[in-house]
Amino acid sequence: MKRLIALFWLAGPALACAHAQERADIMVVDTHIDAPTEVLDGWTDLGQPAPEREFDYPRARAGGLTVAFMSIYTSAEQDLAGEAAAVAHRQIDAVEALAGRHPDRFALLRSPKDVPRLAAGGRVLLPLGMENAAPLGKDLSALQAFRDRGIRYITLAHGAANAFADSSYDIEKKWGGLSPLGRQAVAEMNRLGIMVDVSHLSDQAAAQAIALSRVPVIASHSSFRGLTPGFERNIGDELARAVAAKGGVVQVAFGTNFVDARGAANLQGLYQARNDFNKRAAQRREQGLPPEDRKAFEAHWRREHPRVSTTLEAVLDHIDYGVRLIGADHVGIGSDFDGVGGNLPDGLRSVADYPALVAGLRRRGYSERDVAGIMGGNLLRVWSEVEDGAGTKP
């Protein structure tokens, strides 16, 4: 399998947009694009130019993107309302519809083994990652059902604790890491060949998931906490080393709030403010008082904490940090395009901009082998190892 992945890197124009990347041996694999959520919020045909979005086919081709993991995201609120499974299935339906509408431009991807065949003719390949395990409910048989629909990694929690794990954004931790169900889920994901994703998890939950998994794990879209001190959403050094020791990969996110220390402090502060708001809301309910206006609270907080801006160099700094910490074979990219409200670095605004990242890596002295690994080869290797270690084959 490792030889097969090496061939992916060298497969030429059928697998990468050579004129954009300057080399035919760079395959871009992005593990986190939030297009499905955006499509449900307002239908846009992403097979055509969609300038209001950050992912569409023409720009993906211009950027040399071959494998674009579509994020099947559900919120904590949808989990509490019992809506998460239905929302997830609708998002998967939307991705399937996109591929069905443009079979010459997109193809659903279930296994890294299928990349050479499906990418022929310039298709952008669409595997699925589930961001938040909430759609599983409390029945692990749902893992098989979602795997059958194409889910190939699962982020065990998102913005708040669920039935499986604590979130990095939780001020008070519910489980002290993984729940008993979360521990069972890791084992079943290993059996099914679904990658375990530790992005968004609390430190304890991530450490437990890494230790329990018998195959490599990923952080699908996490930058490095060493450059954003105190921001638990980014991965700490000890956890990053544990991911690498297991053979896994940390996929650097592009959002300004993940790569800039000022932005990270703002985002951490917002979650603390929301926690305080929720406590006040509970007290007001107990006292029979009318609720505060949540939208007004959010708007006021954002006025008091305006967005910061940064550049592509900040993303390169995180890649440099990760390579020094855990080695170039364990770092990749998970942009979070269409998932951060446009709060992205100058020079890295859409899927058309991967060539700027490639050029930046070369400018900083990375070898062609390391560039190919960071831009996609490392993730394909890990996915293949997880698939090979499964008890159930694709």
C-alpha positions in Angstrom: 0.0 0.0 0.0 2.8 2.5 0.7 4.2 1.8 -2.7 0.7 2.6 -4.1 0.6 5.9 -2.3 4.0 6.8 -3.6 2.6 6.1 -7.1 -0.2 8.5 -6.4 2.3 11.3 -5.8 3.9 10.6 -9.2 0.8 9.9 -11.3 1.0 13.0 -13.4 -1.6 15.3 -14.9 -4.5 12.9 -14.5 -4.2 13.3 -10.7 -3.1 16.9 -10.2 -3.3 20.2 -12.0 0.3 20.4 -13.1 0.2 23.9 -14.5 -1.1 25.2 -11.1 1.3 23.3 -8.9 4.5 23.6 -11.1 5.1 19.8 -10.6 3.1 16.8 -11.6 3.8 14.9 -8.4 1.8 17.0 -5.9 -1.7 15.8 -5.1 -3.7 18.1 -2.8 -5.8 16.3 -0.2 -7.8 18.6 2.1 -9.5 16.9 5.0 -12.0 19.5 5.9 -14.2 21.6 3.6 -17.6 22.7 5.0 -19.4 22.9 1.6 -22.3 20.6 2.6 -23.5 22.9 5.4 -23.4 25.8 3.0 -25.3 23.9 0.4 -28.1 23.2 2.8 -28.2 26.8 4.0 -28.7 27.9 0.3 -28.4 25.7 -2.7 -25.5 26.6 -5.0 -24.3 24.4 -7.9 -20.7 23.9 -6.9 -19.9 22.3 -10.2 -20.1 25.8 -11.6 -18.3 29.0 -10.5 -19.6 30.0 -7.0 -17.7 33.1 -6.1 -19.7 33.5 -2.8 -18.3 30.2 -1.6 -14.7 29.0 -1.0 -15.1 25.6 -2.8 -16.3 25.0 -6.3 -15.1 22.9 -9.2 -13.4 25.5 -11.3 -11.3 26.8 -8.5 -10.6 23.4 -7.1 -9.1 22.5 -10.5 -7.2 25.8 -10.6 -5.7 25.0 -7.2 -4.8 21.4 -8.0 -7.2 19.9 -5.5 -7.8 16.2 -6.1 -9.3 14.9 -2.8 -11.7 17.1 -0.9 -13.2 15.7 2.3 -16.8 17.0 2.6 -17.5 17.8 6.2 -20.9 16.4 7.4 -21.3 18.8 10.3 -24.0 19.0 13.0 -24.2 21.4 15.9 -24.7 20.8 19.6 -28.1 22.5 19.3 -29.2 20.0 16.6 -28.0 17.2 18.8 -30.1 18.4 21.8 -33.1 18.8 19.4 -32.7 15.2 18.2 -32.1 16.5 14.6 -28.5 15.5 14.0 -29.0 12.3 12.2 -31.6 13.8 9.8 -29.3 16.8 9.1 -26.3 14.5 8.4 -28.2 12.4 6.0 -29.5 15.5 4.1 -25.9 16.7 3.8 -24.8 13.4 2.4 -27.7 13.5 0.0 -26.5 16.9 -1.1 -23.0 15.6 -1.8 -24.4 12.6 -3.7 -26.6 15.0 -5.7 -23.6 17.2 -6.6 -21.6 14.2 -7.9 -24.6 12.9 -9.7 -25.3 16.2 -11.4 -21.6 16.4 -12.6 -20.2 12.9 -13.1 -17.5 14.4 -15.3 -16.4 16.8 -12.5 -16.9 15.0 -9.2 -16.9 11.5 -7.9 -17.6 10.0 -4.5 -14.5 8.5 -2.9 -14.8 5.5 -0.6 -11.2 4.2 -0.5 -7.7 5.6 -1.3 -7.2 2.7 -3.6 -9.8 4.2 -6.0 -8.0 7.6 -6.4 -6.1 6.8 -9.6 -9.2 5.4 -11.4 -11.7 8.0 -10.2 -9.5 11.1 -10.6 -8.9 10.3 -14.3 -10.2 13.1 -16.5 -9.8 15.8 -13.9 -12.5 14.8 -11.4 -12.4 16.2 -7.9 -13.0 13.3 -5.5 -15.4 13.7 -2.5 -14.9 11.4 0.5 -16.9 12.3 3.6 -15.9 13.2 7.2 -18.4 13.5 10.0 -17.8 16.5 12.2 -19.5 15.6 15.5 -20.5 12.1 16.3 -24.0 13.3 17.4 -25.8 11.8 14.3 -24.9 8.3 15.7 -27.2 8.8 18.6 -26.4 6.2 21.2 -26.6 3.2 18.9 -23.2 2.1 17.5 -24.9 0.2 14.8 -25.3 3.6 13.1 -21.6 3.6 12.5 -22.1 0.8 9.9 -25.0 2.7 8.3 -22.9 5.9 8.0 -19.9 4.0 6.7 -22.1 2.5 4.0 -23.0 6.1 3.0 -19.3 7.0 2.7 -18.2 8.4 6.1 -14.5 7.8 6.4 -13.6 9.8 9.5 -15.5 10.9 12.5 -14.7 13.9 14.8 -16.0 12.5 18.1 -17.3 15.9 19.4 -17.6 19.5 18.3 -18.5 22.6 20.2 -19.9 20.9 23.3 -19.8 17.5 25.0 -22.0 14.9 23.4 -22.7 11.2 24.2 -19.2 10.3 23.2 -16.7 12.8 24.4 -15.8 16.2 25.9 -15.1 19.1 23.6 -12.1 21.4 23.8 -14.6 24.3 24.1 -16.3 22.9 27.2 -15.5 25.0 30.2 -16.6 22.3 32.5 -15.9 18.8 31.3 -18.7 16.3 31.4 -16.9 12.9 31.0 -13.3 13.6 31.9 -12.4 12.6 28.4 -14.3 9.9 26.4 -17.6 8.5 27.7 -18.0 4.7 27.9 -19.9 4.9 24.6 -17.0 6.9 23.1 -14.5 4.2 24.1 -16.7 1.6 22.4 -17.0 3.8 19.3 -13.2 4.0 18.9 -13.0 0.3 18.8 -15.9 -0.1 16.3 -14.4 2.7 14.1 -11.2 0.7 14.0 -13.0 -2.4 13.0 -14.9 -0.6 10.2 -11.9 1.3 8.9 -13.3 4.7 9.9 -10.5 7.1 10.9 -10.7 8.5 14.4 -10.5 12.3 14.4 -9.3 14.0 17.6 -9.8 17.6 16.4 -12.2 19.6 18.7 -11.8 17.1 21.5 -10.7 18.0 25.0 -7.1 17.1 25.8 -8.2 14.2 28.0 -10.6 12.8 25.3 -8.0 13.1 22.6 -5.3 11.4 24.7 -7.7 8.5 25.5 -8.8 8.1 21.8 -5.2 8.0 20.7 -4.3 5.5 23.3 -7.3 3.2 22.6 -7.0 3.2 18.8 -5.1 0.3 17.4 -4.5 2.1 14.1 -3.3 5.7 13.4 -5.6 8.6 14.2 -5.9 12.0 12.6 -6.5 15.6 13.7 -8.5 16.6 10.6 -8.3 20.4 11.1 -6.1 21.5 14.0 -3.3 23.9 14.1 -0.6 23.9 16.8 -1.2 25.3 20.3 2.5 26.1 20.7 1.8 29.1 18.5 -1.6 29.9 20.1 -1.0 29.5 23.9 -4.0 28.5 26.0 -6.2 27.6 23.0 -7.3 24.1 23.7 -9.0 23.8 20.3 -5.5 23.6 18.7 -3.5 20.5 19.4 -0.9 20.6 22.2 2.7 19.4 21.8 2.3 16.2 23.9 -0.9 15.2 22.0 0.7 15.9 18.6 3.7 13.7 19.5 1.2 11.0 20.5 -0.6 11.2 17.2 2.7 10.9 15.4 3.9 8.0 17.5 0.8 6.2 16.5 1.6 6.8 12.9 -1.1 9.5 12.4 -1.2 13.0 11.0 -2.1 16.5 12.2 -3.9 18.5 9.4 -3.2 22.2 9.8 -6.3 24.4 9.6 -6.2 27.7 7.8 -8.7 29.9 9.7 -7.3 33.1 11.2 -8.5 32.2 14.6 -6.6 28.9 14.5 -3.3 30.3 13.2 -3.1 33.7 14.9 -2.7 34.0 18.6 -4.9 37.1 18.8 -7.7 35.4 16.9 -7.4 32.3 19.0 -7.7 34.3 22.2 -10.8 36.0 20.8 -12.4 32.6 19.9 -11.5 31.1 23.3 -13.0 34.2 24.9 -16.2 33.9 22.9 -16.8 30.4 24.2 -16.2 31.5 27.7 -18.7 34.3 27.2 -21.2 31.9 25.8 -20.7 29.6 28.8 -21.4 32.6 31.1 -24.4 33.6 29.0 -25.9 30.1 29.3 -25.4 30.1 33.1 -27.2 33.4 33.3 -30.0 32.1 31.1 -30.5 29.1 33.4 -30.6 31.4 36.5 -33.1 33.7 34.8 -35.3 30.7 33.9 -35.2 29.5 37.6 -36.1 33.0 38.7 -39.0 33.4 36.2 -37.3 36.3 34.5 -37.5 36.9 30.7 -34.5 35.6 28.7 -31.7 37.8 27.4 -31.5 38.3 23.7 -28.8 35.8 22.5 -28.4 37.5 19.1 -27.9 40.9 20.8 -25.3 39.4 23.1 -23.4 37.8 20.2 -23.5 41.0 18.2 -22.2 43.1 21.1 -19.4 40.6 21.9 -18.2 40.7 18.3 -18.3 44.5 18.1 -16.1 44.5 21.2 -13.7 41.9 19.7 -13.3 42.7 16.0 -11.7 40.2 13.7 -8.0 40.2 13.4 -6.2 39.6 10.0 -3.2 37.6 9.1 -1.5 36.2 6.0 -0.5 32.9 4.4 2.8 33.1 6.4 1.0 32.3 9.6 -0.2 28.9 8.1 3.3 28.2 7.0 4.6 29.0 10.5 2.2 26.3 11.9 3.4 23.8 9.3 7.0 24.6 10.2 6.2 24.3 13.9 4.6 20.9 13.3 7.4 19.6 11.2 10.0 20.5 13.8 7.8 18.9 16.5 6.7 15.7 14.9 8.3 15.4 11.5 7.2 16.2 8.0 5.6 12.7 7.6 3.0 13.6 10.2 1.7 17.0 9.0 -1.0 17.8 6.4 -3.7 20.3 5.6 -7.4 20.6 6.6 -8.4 24.0 5.5 -11.9 24.5 7.1 -12.9 26.4 3.9 -16.5 27.4 4.0 -16.5 26.8 7.7 -15.0 29.9 9.3 -17.2 32.7 7.9 -14.5 33.9 5.5 -12.1 34.6 8.3 -9.0 33.4 6.4 -5.5 34.6 5.8 -4.6 36.9 2.9 -3.3 34.7 0.2 -5.2 31.6 1.2 -8.9 32.5 0.6 -10.2 29.6 -1.4 -9.4 26.2 -3.0 -7.8 28.1 -5.8 -5.0 29.2 -3.5 -3.2 25.9 -2.7 -0.4 26.7 -5.2 0.5 29.7 -3.0 0.9 27.3 -0.1 3.0 24.9 -2.2 5.2 27.8 -3.3 5.6 28.9 0.3 6.7 25.5 1.4 9.3 25.4 -1.4 10.4 28.9 -0.5 11.0 27.7 3.1 13.2 24.9 1.8 11.0 21.8 2.0 12.0 18.9 -0.3 9.7 17.8 -3.0 9.0 14.6 -1.1 8.0 16.6 2.0 5.8 19.0 0.0 4.0 16.1 -1.6 3.5 14.5 1.8 2.2 17.6 3.5 -0.1 18.5 0.7 -1.8 15.1 0.7 0.5 12.0 0.6 0.7 11.7 4.4 -3.1 11.6 4.8 -3.5 9.0 2.1 -0.9 6.9 3.8 -2.8 7.1 7.1 -6.2 6.4 5.5 -4.7 3.3 3.8 -3.3 2.0 7.0 -6.6 2.5 8.8 -8.4 0.7 6.0 -5.8 -2.1 5.9 -6.2 -2.6 9.7 -10.0 -2.9 9.5 -11.9 -6.1 10.0 -14.4 -5.0 7.4 -13.1 -4.1 3.9 -14.6 -1.5 1.6 
